[in-house]
């Protein structure tokens, strides 16, 4: 006994629904990680622009579970399932790590990883000229 054409269509329809749901779930996690990385990059860029505009040093403080912008607002990334580490995988210092931008917009060369609970990561890099980018 074989399947009728209608039974085959129903089975294919159900499989396509399950596949589309799983793809949506995978893409949603990736999107959340990229969005959080963009938020952190934006916070760092804002500090750089503030340093140039005011001709004074501006900084952002980073911890493994959160970061603080130049106005003192804290963003808790651990509540969203993210963790920030140095590029070598080491945790940031207990007291936090400060990224400072000079009045010229320059900063020390640095490299961080934003990781989600699944182990996916996005690199956040800052070069000595103060350029900030995601990888």
C-alpha positions as CSV (number, residue, x, y, z in Angstrom):
1,X,0.0,0.0,0.0
2,X,1.3,3.4,-0.9
3,X,0.4,6.9,0.1
4,X,-2.1,8.8,-1.8
5,X,-1.2,12.2,-3.3
6,X,-3.3,14.0,-0.7
7,X,-1.6,12.2,2.2
8,X,1.8,13.0,0.7
9,X,0.8,16.7,0.5
10,X,-0.3,16.8,4.1
11,X,3.0,15.2,5.3
12,X,5.1,17.7,3.3
13,X,3.0,20.5,4.6
14,X,3.5,19.4,8.2
15,X,7.3,19.0,7.7
16,X,7.5,22.5,6.1
17,X,5.8,24.1,9.1
18,X,8.2,22.3,11.5
19,X,11.3,23.4,9.5
20,X,10.1,27.0,9.3
21,X,9.5,27.1,13.0
22,X,13.0,25.8,13.8
23,X,14.7,28.2,11.3
24,X,12.8,31.1,13.0
25,X,14.1,30.0,16.4
26,X,17.7,29.8,15.2
27,X,17.5,33.1,13.4
28,X,16.0,34.8,16.5
29,X,18.9,33.8,18.7
30,X,21.4,35.0,16.2
31,X,19.5,38.3,15.8
32,X,19.4,38.9,19.5
33,X,23.2,38.4,19.8
34,X,23.9,40.7,16.8
35,X,21.5,43.3,18.2
36,X,23.2,43.3,21.6
37,X,26.6,43.6,20.0
38,X,25.4,46.6,18.0
39,X,24.1,48.2,21.2
40,X,27.5,47.8,22.8
41,X,29.2,49.2,19.7
42,X,26.8,52.1,19.7
43,X,27.6,52.8,23.4
44,X,31.3,52.7,22.6
45,X,30.9,55.0,19.6
46,X,28.9,57.5,21.6
47,X,31.7,57.7,24.2
48,X,34.2,58.2,21.4
49,X,32.1,61.0,19.8
50,X,31.6,62.6,23.2
51,X,35.3,62.7,23.8
52,X,35.9,64.4,20.5
53,X,33.1,66.8,20.9
54,X,33.9,67.9,24.5
55,X,37.7,67.6,24.0
56,X,37.8,65.5,27.2
57,X,38.4,61.8,27.9
58,X,35.2,59.7,27.8
59,X,34.9,56.1,28.9
60,X,32.7,53.0,29.0
61,X,33.0,50.5,31.8
62,X,32.7,46.8,31.0
63,X,32.1,43.8,33.2
64,X,31.4,40.2,32.3
65,X,27.7,40.5,33.0
66,X,27.0,44.2,32.2
67,X,28.4,47.5,30.9
68,X,28.0,51.1,31.9
69,X,27.7,53.9,29.5
70,X,29.3,57.4,29.9
71,X,26.2,58.7,31.7
72,X,26.3,55.9,34.3
73,X,23.4,53.9,32.9
74,X,24.0,50.1,33.4
75,X,22.9,47.6,30.8
76,X,22.6,44.1,32.4
77,X,23.5,41.7,29.5
78,X,23.5,38.6,31.8
79,X,19.7,38.9,32.1
80,X,19.5,38.5,28.4
81,X,21.7,35.4,28.4
82,X,24.9,37.1,27.2
83,X,28.4,37.3,28.6
84,X,31.3,39.6,27.8
85,X,34.9,38.3,27.8
86,X,38.4,39.3,26.6
87,X,39.3,37.9,23.2
88,X,41.4,35.2,24.8
89,X,38.3,33.9,26.7
90,X,39.2,35.3,30.1
91,X,36.7,37.1,32.3
92,X,36.8,40.8,32.7
93,X,38.2,42.0,36.0
94,X,35.9,41.8,39.0
95,X,36.0,45.6,39.3
96,X,35.3,46.1,35.6
97,X,37.5,47.2,32.8
98,X,37.4,50.8,31.5
99,X,37.7,51.6,27.8
100,X,38.7,55.3,27.6
101,X,38.7,57.5,24.5
102,X,41.0,60.4,24.4
103,X,39.9,63.9,23.1
104,X,41.3,62.8,19.7
105,X,39.0,59.8,19.7
106,X,41.8,57.3,20.1
107,X,41.7,54.3,22.4
108,X,43.9,51.4,23.4
109,X,43.8,48.4,21.0
110,X,41.3,46.0,22.5
111,X,39.2,42.9,21.5
112,X,36.2,41.5,23.3
113,X,33.7,38.6,22.7
114,X,30.0,38.8,23.4
115,X,28.7,35.3,23.9
116,X,25.3,33.9,24.2
117,X,24.2,30.9,26.2
118,X,24.6,28.6,23.2
119,X,28.3,29.5,22.8
120,X,27.9,31.7,19.7
121,X,30.0,34.8,19.8
122,X,30.6,38.1,18.1
123,X,33.9,39.9,18.4
124,X,34.0,43.6,19.2
125,X,37.3,45.3,18.3
126,X,38.7,48.7,18.9
127,X,41.9,49.8,17.2
128,X,44.3,52.5,18.4
129,X,42.7,55.1,16.0
130,X,39.4,54.5,17.9
131,X,37.6,52.6,15.1
132,X,35.1,50.1,16.5
133,X,33.8,47.2,14.5
134,X,32.1,43.8,14.9
135,X,33.3,40.5,13.5
